[in-house]
Amino acid sequence: MMEKTDLKLEAFLRQEAKQRKISRSEWEVMALITQGYDIPEIAEHIQIQASAVRQRLSQVYDKFEIEGRGPVKLAKLQKLLMSRYQEYQTVLPDTTSNTNIFKNDWGEAPKLSGFHGRQQQLTLLKNQILQQQCRLLAIQGMGGIGKTSLIVKLGQILQNQSYCLFWRSLKNTPSLSDLLTELLEFLNHEIDIPESTEGKISLLIKQLNSSPCLIILDDAEQILQSGSSGKYIPGYDDYGLFFEVVGESQHQSCLVVISQEKIREISLSAQLSSQVHQFFLEGLNAEEVEELLQEQGLKGTANNWQELVHYYGGNPLALKLLSLMIMDIFQGEIGGFLKYGTIVLTEGFKEILDPQFDRLSDTQKQILFCLSEADKPLSLKDLQEKLSNFLSLSKILEPLESLLGRSLVEKIQHQPGNEVLFSLQPLIQKYIKQQQLSGL
């Protein structure tokens, strides 16, 4: 938020916000007021309408009991805040100069080396968390699509604004009880932590209201059973309760869950609450891919970039791995590679898809094989006819929905009211055909 981070000032504003029950979105405006921003400058800085800034300020004025009109009220608020800040400094021990007021524990988050595109998605997610006060957010998409990188970038933007940050991976399937103990100790190492998981969840909700935090859980598909639609592995059903409670309870924090697969409780909560969201991350567009791969030395026409995105679904990891081969064999010329009309599935990207494929049920694999053999989009009726020897329609619908949620199958509807068709991205089709040939 602050262009030159003043940790003492941020600590003061945090204290004021807590005492006066100021929301995160109101805090965002108040912090800029202390830096001398006027209303048009605030609107431009946080990319909202000036009328929205005035609306937030109106709430802040009421909470500080500021009277007057227009610029007079703004000047009064600035004067009051700076006066109170000076008083705050006289009694504050000088320990914040080298201490982060908003604690951050990045856990197993990967280091972000270069980040391209996704500005629209970042703006949307930032708006959902800061302005819509989203309590629970699921980020879903296939392997290599950039889910984790997107949330690392989002965390870098949001950290130290109005809450702390806590990141953990569920790759090694920690128990919910152990995870909650870590999180509670991070938020407040002086509190007594209950023994029961239910008690820990209840205490956490209280802490999330008094100590706003961005909690990020990566690799969440690891706590789900392979081959099932949203069922947890034995002993991990309490995660479902945890997600439900976080989504339904009133608090000032946000839990972000990153997964290749749909989390049933979050999907349901998103339909019932405006403060719970699901976000399906798709591939990069041609402009973003060009920006990404030009750094690797690749070059081509606008049509070349579009064609590359089509074949590889805009998957950043698949394209990065492919770029090494294009540099070595085609001197970075995309057109030289594309003229051979082949799709190359690199070993590195196959290693990303293998675990995702292994987690599929037999029915899901049958659907993928059917779509791969068809070499064209199929309607639900087409699928049913082709699979009628193996499966009834009722046995197809849920696995098909799950494949859509994993971004392994695409849905096509050219116009509202037209028949919905299902297909595979060319890269996924190449992989599935290889799986068929290998006899899996």
C-alpha positions in Angstrom: 0.0 0.0 0.0 2.6 2.6 1.1 5.1 3.6 -1.5 7.8 3.9 1.2 6.9 1.4 3.8 6.7 3.2 7.3 6.1 0.3 9.6 5.3 2.5 12.6 2.6 4.3 10.6 1.2 1.0 9.4 1.1 -0.3 12.9 -0.7 2.9 14.1 -3.3 2.6 11.3 -3.9 -1.0 12.0 -4.5 -0.2 15.7 -7.0 2.6 14.7 -8.7 0.2 12.3 -9.2 -2.4 14.9 -10.5 0.1 17.5 -13.0 1.7 15.2 -14.0 -1.4 13.3 -12.7 -0.1 9.9 -12.9 -2.6 7.1 -10.0 -3.5 4.8 -11.3 -1.5 1.9 -11.8 1.6 4.2 -8.3 1.0 5.6 -6.9 1.1 2.1 -8.3 4.6 1.5 -7.3 5.8 5.0 -3.7 4.8 4.5 -3.5 6.8 1.3 -5.0 9.8 3.1 -2.1 9.8 5.5 0.3 10.0 2.5 -1.4 13.2 1.3 -3.4 11.6 -1.6 -6.6 13.4 -2.7 -9.7 11.7 -3.9 -8.9 11.5 -7.6 -5.4 10.3 -6.8 -6.7 7.6 -4.5 -9.2 6.5 -7.2 -6.4 6.2 -9.7 -4.1 4.4 -7.3 -6.4 1.6 -6.3 -8.3 1.6 -9.7 -11.9 2.4 -8.5 -14.3 5.2 -9.2 -14.0 8.4 -7.3 -17.6 8.0 -6.1 -16.5 4.7 -4.5 -13.7 6.4 -2.7 -16.1 9.0 -1.4 -18.4 6.3 -0.2 -15.6 4.6 1.7 -14.5 7.9 3.2 -18.0 8.6 4.3 -17.8 5.5 6.5 -14.4 6.5 7.8 -15.7 10.0 8.6 -18.6 8.5 10.6 -16.3 6.2 12.6 -13.9 9.1 13.5 -16.9 11.5 14.1 -15.6 14.0 11.5 -18.1 16.7 10.7 -18.2 19.2 7.9 -18.5 19.1 4.1 -16.3 17.9 1.2 -12.6 19.0 1.3 -13.1 20.3 4.9 -13.8 16.8 6.2 -10.9 15.3 4.3 -8.5 17.9 5.7 -9.9 17.3 9.2 -9.4 13.6 8.9 -5.8 14.1 7.7 -5.0 16.4 10.5 -6.6 14.1 13.1 -4.8 11.1 11.9 -1.4 12.7 11.9 -2.0 14.3 15.3 -3.0 10.9 16.7 0.0 9.3 15.0 2.4 11.8 16.7 0.9 10.9 20.1 1.2 7.2 19.2 4.9 7.6 18.4 5.7 9.2 21.8 4.6 6.0 23.6 5.6 3.4 21.0 8.8 1.5 21.9 11.4 1.8 19.1 11.2 -1.9 18.0 9.3 -1.6 14.8 12.2 -0.2 12.7 13.5 -3.7 12.0 10.3 -5.7 12.7 7.6 -6.5 10.2 4.3 -5.4 11.8 2.4 -7.8 9.5 4.1 -11.2 10.0 4.6 -13.3 6.9 5.3 -17.0 6.7 5.8 -18.1 3.1 6.3 -21.7 4.1 6.8 -23.9 1.0 5.8 -21.2 -1.5 8.2 -21.3 -4.5 10.4 -18.4 -5.4 8.9 -16.4 -8.2 11.5 -15.8 -11.0 9.8 -13.6 -13.6 6.1 -13.1 -13.9 4.2 -12.2 -17.1 0.7 -11.3 -18.0 -2.3 -12.2 -15.7 -2.9 -8.5 -14.9 -6.6 -8.9 -15.4 -6.7 -11.9 -13.1 -4.6 -10.1 -10.4 -6.9 -7.1 -10.5 -10.0 -9.3 -10.2 -8.6 -11.3 -7.3 -7.3 -8.3 -5.5 -10.8 -6.7 -5.8 -12.5 -9.8 -4.5 -10.2 -9.9 -1.4 -9.8 -6.2 -0.6 -13.1 -4.7 -1.7 -15.6 -7.6 -1.7 -14.0 -9.0 1.5 -13.9 -12.5 0.1 -13.5 -15.0 3.0 -12.8 -18.2 1.0 -11.3 -18.4 -2.5 -10.6 -21.5 -4.6 -8.0 -21.3 -7.4 -8.5 -24.2 -9.8 -6.8 -25.3 -13.0 -4.7 -28.0 -14.6 -1.0 -28.7 -13.8 1.5 -26.1 -15.2 -1.2 -23.5 -15.9 0.3 -21.1 -13.3 -2.0 -21.2 -10.3 0.8 -21.2 -7.7 2.7 -18.4 -9.5 -0.4 -16.3 -9.7 -1.1 -16.5 -6.0 2.6 -15.9 -5.1 2.4 -12.7 -7.1 -0.9 -11.8 -5.5 0.6 -12.5 -2.0 3.5 -10.2 -2.8 1.1 -7.4 -3.8 -1.1 -7.8 -0.7 1.4 -8.6 2.0 1.8 -5.8 4.6 -1.3 -4.0 3.4 -3.8 -4.8 6.1 -3.1 -8.4 7.2 -0.4 -11.0 7.6 0.4 -13.9 5.2 0.6 -17.6 5.9 1.4 -20.2 3.2 1.4 -24.0 3.5 1.5 -26.8 0.9 -0.8 -29.9 1.5 1.5 -32.0 -0.7 2.6 -34.1 2.2 -1.0 -34.3 3.5 -0.6 -32.7 7.0 -3.5 -33.4 9.4 -5.9 -30.5 9.8 -5.2 -30.5 13.6 -1.4 -30.0 13.0 -2.0 -27.3 10.3 -4.3 -25.4 12.6 -1.8 -25.6 15.5 0.9 -24.1 13.2 -1.5 -21.4 12.0 -2.7 -20.4 15.5 0.8 -20.2 16.9 1.8 -18.0 13.9 -1.1 -15.7 14.6 -0.7 -15.5 18.4 2.0 -17.5 20.1 0.7 -16.6 23.5 -2.8 -18.1 23.3 -3.8 -21.5 24.7 -4.6 -23.9 21.9 -7.4 -26.4 22.4 -6.7 -30.1 21.9 -9.8 -30.8 19.7 -9.9 -29.9 16.0 -13.3 -28.3 16.5 -11.9 -26.1 19.3 -9.0 -25.0 17.1 -11.4 -24.1 14.2 -13.5 -22.0 16.6 -10.5 -20.2 18.1 -9.1 -19.6 14.6 -12.2 -17.8 13.5 -11.9 -15.5 16.4 -8.2 -14.8 15.6 -9.0 -14.2 11.9 -11.4 -11.5 12.9 -9.0 -9.7 15.3 -5.8 -10.5 13.3 -6.7 -10.3 9.5 -4.6 -12.8 7.6 -4.2 -14.1 4.0 -4.0 -17.9 4.4 -2.9 -19.9 1.3 -3.1 -23.7 1.1 -1.4 -25.1 -2.1 -1.7 -28.6 -3.6 -5.1 -29.2 -2.0 -5.9 -32.0 -4.5 -3.5 -34.2 -2.4 -6.1 -34.5 0.4 -8.7 -35.8 -2.1 -9.2 -39.4 -3.1 -8.0 -40.4 -6.5 -10.7 -41.3 -8.9 -13.5 -39.7 -6.9 -15.3 -36.4 -7.2 -14.4 -34.4 -4.2 -14.2 -37.1 -1.6 -11.4 -36.8 1.0 -8.8 -39.4 1.7 -9.6 -41.4 4.9 -9.1 -39.3 8.0 -9.2 -35.9 6.2 -13.0 -35.2 6.1 -12.4 -32.5 8.8 -10.9 -30.3 6.0 -14.4 -30.1 4.5 -15.8 -28.9 7.8 -12.9 -26.4 8.0 -13.7 -24.9 4.5 -17.4 -24.7 5.3 -16.8 -22.8 8.6 -14.3 -20.4 7.1 -16.7 -19.6 4.2 -19.8 -19.2 6.4 -18.3 -17.3 9.4 -17.9 -13.6 9.7 -14.2 -12.6 9.8 -11.7 -10.2 8.3 -9.4 -12.7 6.6 -9.2 -14.8 3.4 -8.4 -18.4 2.9 -7.1 -19.2 -0.6 -7.1 -22.9 -1.6 -5.1 -23.9 -4.7 -6.1 -27.2 -6.4 -6.1 -29.1 -9.7 -9.5 -30.5 -8.6 -12.8 -29.1 -7.4 -13.3 -28.8 -3.7 -16.9 -29.8 -3.1 -17.6 -27.6 0.0 -16.1 -24.5 -1.6 -18.2 -25.0 -4.8 -21.3 -25.3 -2.8 -20.5 -22.3 -0.6 -19.7 -20.2 -3.7 -23.3 -20.7 -4.8 -24.7 -19.6 -1.5 -22.4 -16.7 -0.5 -21.1 -13.6 -2.3 -18.0 -13.8 -0.1 -16.9 -17.2 -1.4 -15.5 -17.5 -4.9 -14.2 -20.1 -7.3 -11.7 -19.1 -9.9 -10.8 -21.3 -12.8 -7.4 -20.3 -14.3 -7.1 -20.7 -18.0 -4.0 -20.4 -20.2 -2.2 -17.2 -21.3 -3.3 -15.4 -24.4 -1.0 -14.8 -27.4 0.2 -11.4 -26.3 1.2 -12.8 -22.8 2.9 -15.8 -24.3 4.9 -13.6 -26.7 6.0 -11.5 -23.7 6.9 -14.7 -21.8 8.9 -16.5 -24.6 10.6 -13.5 -26.2 12.8 -13.5 -23.1 13.8 -17.1 -24.0 14.8 -15.8 -27.5 11.8 -17.0 -29.5 10.5 -14.9 -32.4 7.6 -15.2 -34.8 4.6 -13.5 -36.5 1.4 -12.7 -34.7 -0.2 -15.8 -36.4 2.7 -17.9 -35.2 2.0 -16.9 -31.6 -1.7 -17.5 -32.0 -1.1 -21.0 -33.4 1.3 -21.8 -30.6 -1.3 -20.8 -28.0 -3.9 -22.9 -29.7 -1.8 -26.1 -29.8 -0.5 -25.7 -26.2 -3.5 -24.2 -24.6 -1.5 -21.2 -23.4 0.0 -23.4 -20.7 3.1 -21.4 -19.5 5.0 -24.5 -18.3 4.4 -26.5 -21.4 5.5 -23.5 -23.6 8.6 -22.8 -21.5 9.7 -26.4 -21.9 9.0 -26.4 -25.6 10.9 -23.1 -26.1 14.2 -24.8 -25.2 13.7 -27.3 -28.1 12.7 -24.5 -30.5 15.8 -22.5 -29.6 18.1 -25.5 -30.0 16.8 -26.9 -33.2 15.0 -24.0 -35.0 17.2 -21.1 -33.7 14.2 -19.7 -32.0 12.0 -19.4 -35.1 8.5 -20.5 -34.2 7.4 -20.6 -37.8 10.1 -23.1 -38.6 8.8 -25.4 -35.9 5.1 -24.9 -36.7 5.5 -25.8 -40.4 6.0 -29.4 -39.5 2.5 -29.5 -38.1 3.4 -31.6 -35.0 2.7 -31.2 -31.3 5.7 -32.1 -29.1 4.9 -33.4 -25.6 8.1 -32.8 -23.7 9.2 -35.2 -21.0 9.1 -32.4 -18.5 5.4 -31.6 -19.1 4.5 -35.3 -19.3 5.8 -35.6 -15.7 3.3 -32.9 -14.8 0.4 -34.7 -16.5 1.2 -38.2 -15.3 0.1 -37.7 -11.7 -3.1 -35.9 -12.8 -3.9 -38.8 -15.2 -3.1 -41.4 -12.5 -5.7 -39.8 -10.2 -8.5 -40.3 -12.7 -11.2 -43.0 -12.3 -11.6 -45.6 -15.0 -14.8 -43.9 -16.2 -13.0 -40.5 -16.6 -10.2 -42.2 -18.6 -12.8 -43.8 -20.8 -14.4 -40.4 -21.6 -10.9 -39.0 -22.4 -10.1 -41.9 -24.7 -13.5 -41.5 -26.5 -12.9 -37.8 -27.1 -9.3 -38.4 -28.2 -10.4 -41.1 -30.8 -13.1 -38.8 -32.2 -10.7 -36.1 -33.3 -13.6 -33.7 -33.2 -15.9 -32.1 -30.5 -18.6 -34.4 -29.4 -22.1 -33.7 -27.9 -23.3 -35.4 -24.8 -25.5 -37.6 -27.0 -22.5 -38.5 -29.1 -20.5 -39.5 -25.9 -23.4 -41.5 -24.7 -23.7 -43.4 -27.9 -20.0 -44.2 -28.1 -19.8 -45.3 -24.5 -23.2 -47.0 -24.3 -21.5 -50.4 -24.2 -19.7 -49.4 -21.1 -21.7 -46.7 -19.4 -25.2 -45.3 -19.0 -25.8 -41.5 -19.2 -26.1 -41.3 -15.4 -22.6 -42.8 -15.0 -21.1 -40.2 -17.5 -22.4 -36.9 -16.2 -20.5 -36.6 -12.9 -17.1 -37.8 -14.2 -17.5 -35.5 -17.2 -18.2 -32.5 -14.9 -15.1 -33.5 -12.9 -12.9 -33.5 -16.1 -14.2 -30.1 -16.9 -13.3 -28.9 -13.5 -9.7 -30.3 -13.9 -9.4 -28.4 -17.3 -8.8 -31.7 -19.0 -12.0 -31.4 -21.1 -13.1 -28.2 -22.8 -16.8 -27.1 -23.3 -17.8 -25.4 -26.6 -21.0 -23.5 -27.2 -20.8 -21.1 -30.1 -24.0 -19.3 -29.3 -26.5 -19.4 -26.4 -29.1 -22.1 -27.1 -26.7 -24.1 -29.3 -25.8 -27.6 -28.4 -22.9 -27.9 -26.0 -19.9 -29.8 -27.4 -16.9 -31.3 -25.5 -13.4 -31.6 -26.8 -9.7 -31.9 -25.8 -7.0 -29.3 -26.2 -4.5 -30.5 -28.9 -1.8 -31.0 -26.3 -4.0 -33.0 -24.0 -5.2 -35.1 -27.0 -1.6 -35.9 -27.8 -1.0 -37.0 -24.2 -4.2 -39.2 -24.1 -3.3 -40.9 -27.4 0.1 -41.7 -26.0 -1.6 -43.2 -22.9 -3.8 -45.4 -25.2 -0.8 -46.5 -27.2 1.1 -47.4 -24.0 -1.8 -49.7 -23.0 -2.7 -47.8 -19.9 
